[in-house]
Amino acid sequence: MEFGDVDAEFRQLVAETLGTSEFLNTELLGGDDPVLVVEEVDRGD
């Protein structure tokens, strides 16, 4: 997920909100063009 020109606080809010899911892992990668990596987690239930 690419954010474009948004505040760092918004990026962090999105990352934290998605990170509360049991089915997703998130990682916010910084740099000049921040990207949020979202991966589905297979819990194997």
VEXDREN-2710 file (C-alpha; in Angstrom, 1 decimal):
% VEXDREN-2710
k/r/px/py/pz
1/MET/0.0/0.0/0.0
2/GLU/1.5/3.3/-1.1
3/PHE/0.5/6.4/0.8
4/GLY/1.6/9.3/-1.3
5/ASP/1.7/12.7/0.4
6/VAL/0.0/12.1/3.8
7/ASP/1.0/12.8/7.4
8/ALA/3.2/10.3/9.2
9/GLU/0.5/10.1/11.9
10/PHE/-2.0/8.9/9.4
11/ARG/0.3/6.3/8.0
12/GLN/0.9/5.0/11.6
13/LEU/-2.8/5.0/12.3
14/VAL/-3.5/2.9/9.3
15/ALA/-0.7/0.5/10.1
16/GLU/-1.8/0.1/13.7
17/THR/-5.4/-0.4/12.8
18/LEU/-4.7/-3.1/10.3
19/GLY/-2.2/-4.6/12.7
20/THR/-5.0/-5.4/15.2
21/SER/-6.4/-8.0/12.8
22/GLU/-5.8/-11.6/13.7
23/PHE/-5.5/-12.3/9.9
24/LEU/-3.0/-9.7/8.9
25/ASN/0.7/-8.9/9.5
26/THR/1.7/-5.3/8.8
27/GLU/5.1/-3.6/8.4
28/LEU/5.5/0.1/7.8
29/LEU/8.6/0.7/5.7
30/GLY/10.0/4.3/5.8
31/GLY/12.1/6.2/3.4
32/ASP/11.3/8.9/0.8
33/ASP/8.2/7.0/-0.3
34/PRO/6.7/5.1/2.7
35/VAL/5.0/1.8/2.0
36/LEU/2.8/-0.4/4.2
37/VAL/3.3/-4.1/3.6
38/VAL/0.2/-6.1/4.5
39/GLU/0.4/-9.9/4.4
40/GLU/-2.4/-12.3/5.1
41/VAL/-1.7/-14.8/8.0
42/ASP/-2.9/-18.4/7.7
43/ARG/-3.7/-19.4/11.2
44/GLY/-4.4/-23.0/10.1
45/ASP/-7.6/-23.3/12.1
END
